[in-house]
């Protein structure tokens, strides 16, 4: 069984996880999964816990992963998120040497390497995949972060030949379209619109995607409607809160409640770090002109 397939008994938990519905993933019972699917279901559970700030708890629960490369890869990510950087990187290095063909090792190991700034090492590990759509999606994200849109597009086009209509392929295509801009904003919107009509994919992250596409298309009322749908589904998601701040800034509306909530619950999110850097830079520049202000 392909653990990253949209088909089979992992369909529901797979879709929930990759749409960012982490609370729903954790609420899913692990009872009833076959032996072949159980490990991957546990991986999704643990990754959802990590995403919601429970990295230390996951580390404690995964004390012994010697005989399971997938769970060891989860432990490496949890260690990194818990601040145990050296231990995480040592474990990833070991897994890359002994189990680089394992799909979770490729994806989670690459995430750890990327977060630590080892981008080329991350891409090298991901390049070992054979039909791993989660690896493809991560490669696309990295290439877009590098502003290498052509390479991201190439990954999507190749994946579409054998993963057409797969959730991860659709999402990857939407990310590329949003980066390309122009007429592609509408294409991205259509992808998110279709996902929003699918019960398993109709959650906060889908509506955030719709909102972003609508903002870029200048359709502010529609963007606000989509974002309200996202807030109804998950008002604590950093992605939802950040985009609420951006949209309500553009609309000239009060966004202070969303900024306060983001600061209280996700103080280390990239948006706030970047905002703080820019505020400090502004203050530094302003000091130079203080004496000129009457």
Buried (B, 14 or more C-beta within 10 A) or exposed (E): EBBBBBEEBBEBBBBBBBBBBBBBBBEBEEEEBEEEBBBBBBBBBBBBBBBBEBBBBBBEBBEEBEEBBBBBBBBBBBBBBBEBBEBBBEBBBBBBEEBBEBBBBBBBBBBBBBBBEBBEBBBBBBEBBEEBBBBBBBBBBBBBEEEEBEBBBBBBEEBBEEBEEBBBBBBBBBBBBBBBEEEBBEBBBEBBBBBBEEEBBBBBBBBBBBBBBBBBBEBBEBBBBBBBBBBEBBBBBBBBBBBBBBBBEEBEEEBEEBBEBBBEEBEEBEBBEEBEEEEEEEEEEEEEEEEEEE
